[in-house]
Amino acid sequence: MVDILDSLSRSRNMAKIKSKDTKPEMIIRKYLHAKGLRYRLHDKQLPGKPDIVLPRFKTVIFVHGCFWHRHENCRLAYTPKTRCDFWNKKFEANIKRDRFVIATLIEKGWRIIIVWECAIRSKSRDEYLMQTYNEIFSDQQITHIQDM
C-alpha cells in the first residue's frame, strides 16, 4: 500500500511526535503530584532516562506508547502497511533496548512500573492511576499497568 502523504509531509508529521511530556505522562505526573509524591523527570543518570523517577522509593515509571513499544494484543500496537521492513527493525530495536534497560535497572536495585498508553486512554483511567500509585509502595520488582 502506498503512503497517502509525500515524504516531506510524512517527515513533518513524524517530527511532531514527542518523547517527553506526552499527554499520558502529564496525566500520571499530575496525579502523583496531587497525592503528595515528588519525583524527578527523565534522569540522565539512569539507563533509559525513565519518564518519572521516585528516588525515595527507588522506583522508576516508564510511560510506554503502545505503538512504539509494541504492547502485545493491543489495538494501538499496529504495524504500518508501508515500509514494513523498516518498521519491524525499528520495533525490534525498541523492544531489545527496553529489555536491556529494565534488566540494568533491576541489577541496580530499582523497581520498575510500566504504564501503557492504553490504560491512560481507557475509561477506567482513574483505577489505573490508583493502581500505579499503589504499586509504588508494593514489593514487586516490575509491574505493568495496562488496559485489559
Buried (B, 14 or more C-beta within 10 A) or exposed (E): EEEEEEEEEEEEEEEEEEEEEBEBBEBBBEBBEEEEBEBEEBBEEBBBBBBBBBEEBEBBBBBBBBBBBBBEEBEBBEEEEEEEEEBEEEBEEBEEEBEEBBEEBEEEEBBBBBBBBBBBBBEEBEEBBEBBBEBBEEEEEEBBBBBE
